[in-house]
Structure formats: C-alpha cells, structure tokens
Amino acid sequence: MATRPPLPPFTQESAIQKVRAAEDAWNSRDAERCAGAYTPDSRWRNRSTFLTGRDEIVAFLTAKWEREHDYRLIKELWAFGDDRIAVRFAYEWRSDAGQWFRAHGNENWAFDADGLMSHRHASINDVAIEESERLFRWELSAARPADHPGLSDLGL
C-alpha cells in the first residue's frame, strides 16, 4: 500500500499541509481521488450517515456532488496530535432549485502510520444564503487560490 505524506506524527506545519491536501482533493470533486486518502476499511460518520470502506466513500461522494452544485470548500486546522487532526470547515453549494447554502462543520480525523485516514467523524449544519452572500468564489473544481482568504480571515 502506498503512503500518503505527510505522515504521523504530525507537527503544526505537517498538519496544515494535510488539511490543505484534503481541501484541494475535495474541491476537485473527484470521488476516486478523495477516496485514495482513506484506508481501504476507513470508517466514517458524515452527519447521520455511517460508511465503511473506499467503495462506500466513492458512492457517497459521487451522490453528494451530483446534488450539491458549484461546491467550494475551505478547511482550517483546529487542533492536532501525533496521529489525529481536528478541522473546522465551511463549504458553499447550490441546490437543484437554485437555493444557495453555506455548510459549517467540524471533522475529527485519525490516521494510520502510512498517512491514510482510518476514521472521519463529521458534524455539519447547513445555512441557507443568498447568492449575493457567497464568499467562496474561484474556478469550479479547482484548488482554492493561495491568495483567497481562509475561514478566520472571512470571519467564519
């Protein structure tokens, strides 16, 4: 099995790199790419959905991005330990009906020695917003530009 640097134990710098790599992968909206960051038997809780393994993760993410249009995400490191990282995040998306939302959440991650995520626990709340209230504006399916503000800079 391949490793996924940076590897535990994490430093502040390597934890920030890990968070940004996850953000970039999710912003690609490529379910296979995202699933490659998780162990083959990774266990997830996403809101009220419980998943096990990469196949379930791919199916979940594929369905998610089929219904959450114009998805753009920002993650920010909250805390870290030797093999664990906690993040807070927000993402914006549009429904089929044209309603915009900003989802706010927290994730707790655990990693194996190869740097693959073995556990992901996510709590998420959606808030309806107007299109004019959107803050995440960059090319769709691309990484957030280096000069785009993060969550703290945006006051989120």
C-alpha positions in Angstrom: 0.0 0.0 0.0 1.3 3.5 -0.8 2.0 6.1 1.8 0.1 9.5 1.8 2.5 12.2 3.1 2.7 14.0 5.4 2.9 11.1 7.8 2.2 11.0 11.5 3.4 12.1 14.0 2.2 15.5 12.9 3.7 18.9 13.5 1.8 22.1 13.1 3.3 22.5 9.7 2.6 19.0 8.5 -1.0 19.0 9.9 -1.7 22.2 8.0 -0.3 20.5 4.8 -2.6 17.5 5.5 -5.6 19.8 5.9 -4.8 21.7 2.7 -4.3 18.5 0.7 -7.7 17.3 1.9 -9.3 20.6 0.9 -7.7 20.5 -2.5 -8.9 16.9 -3.1 -12.5 17.6 -2.1 -12.6 20.8 -4.2 -11.6 18.7 -7.2 -15.0 16.9 -6.7 -13.2 13.7 -7.9 -14.6 10.9 -5.6 -11.9 8.4 -6.6 -9.1 10.9 -5.8 -10.6 11.7 -2.4 -11.1 8.1 -1.5 -7.5 7.4 -2.1 -6.6 9.3 1.0 -8.5 6.8 3.2 -7.7 3.3 4.3 -9.5 0.6 2.4 -11.6 -0.1 5.6 -11.9 3.6 6.7 -14.9 4.3 8.9 -16.9 7.5 8.5 -19.7 9.3 10.2 -21.0 12.1 8.0 -23.9 13.8 9.6 -26.3 10.8 10.2 -24.7 8.6 7.5 -22.2 5.9 8.5 -19.8 4.4 5.9 -17.1 1.8 5.8 -14.5 1.4 3.1 -13.5 3.2 0.0 -16.3 1.9 -2.2 -18.9 3.4 0.1 -16.9 6.6 0.3 -16.8 6.9 -3.5 -20.6 6.2 -3.8 -21.3 8.7 -1.1 -19.2 11.5 -2.6 -20.4 10.9 -6.1 -24.0 11.3 -5.0 -23.1 14.3 -2.8 -21.6 16.2 -5.8 -24.5 15.2 -8.0 -26.9 17.2 -5.8 -24.5 19.9 -4.3 -23.8 22.0 -7.4 -21.0 24.6 -7.5 -19.4 23.1 -4.4 -16.4 25.1 -3.0 -14.8 24.2 0.4 -12.4 25.8 2.8 -10.8 23.7 5.7 -8.9 25.1 8.6 -6.7 23.3 11.2 -8.3 23.4 14.6 -6.0 21.0 16.6 -3.7 18.1 16.1 -1.9 15.3 17.9 0.5 12.5 16.9 -1.9 10.7 14.6 -5.0 12.9 14.8 -6.2 16.1 13.3 -9.3 18.2 14.0 -10.5 20.7 11.4 -13.3 23.2 11.0 -14.7 23.9 7.6 -17.3 25.6 5.6 -18.5 25.0 2.0 -20.9 26.7 -0.3 -23.2 24.9 -2.7 -26.4 25.3 -4.7 -29.4 23.0 -4.8 -31.3 21.9 -7.9 -33.9 24.5 -7.0 -31.2 27.3 -7.1 -31.0 27.8 -3.3 -27.5 28.6 -2.1 -26.2 27.1 1.2 -23.2 27.5 3.4 -22.4 24.4 5.4 -20.4 24.8 8.6 -18.8 21.8 10.2 -16.1 20.1 12.3 -14.2 16.9 11.5 -12.1 14.6 13.6 -9.6 12.5 11.7 -7.4 9.6 12.8 -4.5 8.3 10.6 -2.6 5.1 10.2 1.2 5.0 10.0 1.1 5.4 6.2 -0.7 8.7 6.4 -4.1 7.3 5.3 -7.2 8.4 7.2 -8.7 5.5 9.1 -11.6 7.4 10.8 -13.5 10.5 9.9 -16.3 11.9 12.1 -18.1 15.0 10.6 -20.8 17.2 12.2 -22.3 19.6 9.7 -25.0 22.3 9.6 -26.4 24.0 6.5 -27.5 27.6 6.5 -29.5 29.0 3.5 -27.8 32.1 2.0 -28.5 34.4 -0.9 -26.2 34.2 -4.0 -25.0 37.7 -3.1 -23.8 36.4 0.3 -21.4 33.9 -1.2 -17.8 34.3 -0.1 -16.1 31.3 -1.9 -15.5 32.5 -5.4 -12.9 30.7 -7.5 -12.8 28.4 -10.5 -15.1 25.4 -10.0 -13.3 22.0 -9.4 -10.0 23.8 -8.7 -7.9 24.3 -5.6 -8.6 27.5 -3.6 -6.2 30.1 -4.8 -3.3 30.8 -2.4 -4.4 34.4 -2.1 -8.1 33.6 -1.3 -8.9 34.3 2.4 -9.4 31.3 4.8 -12.2 30.9 7.3 -10.7 33.0 10.0 -9.9 35.8 7.6 -13.5 35.7 6.3 -14.9 35.9 9.9 -16.5 32.4 9.6 
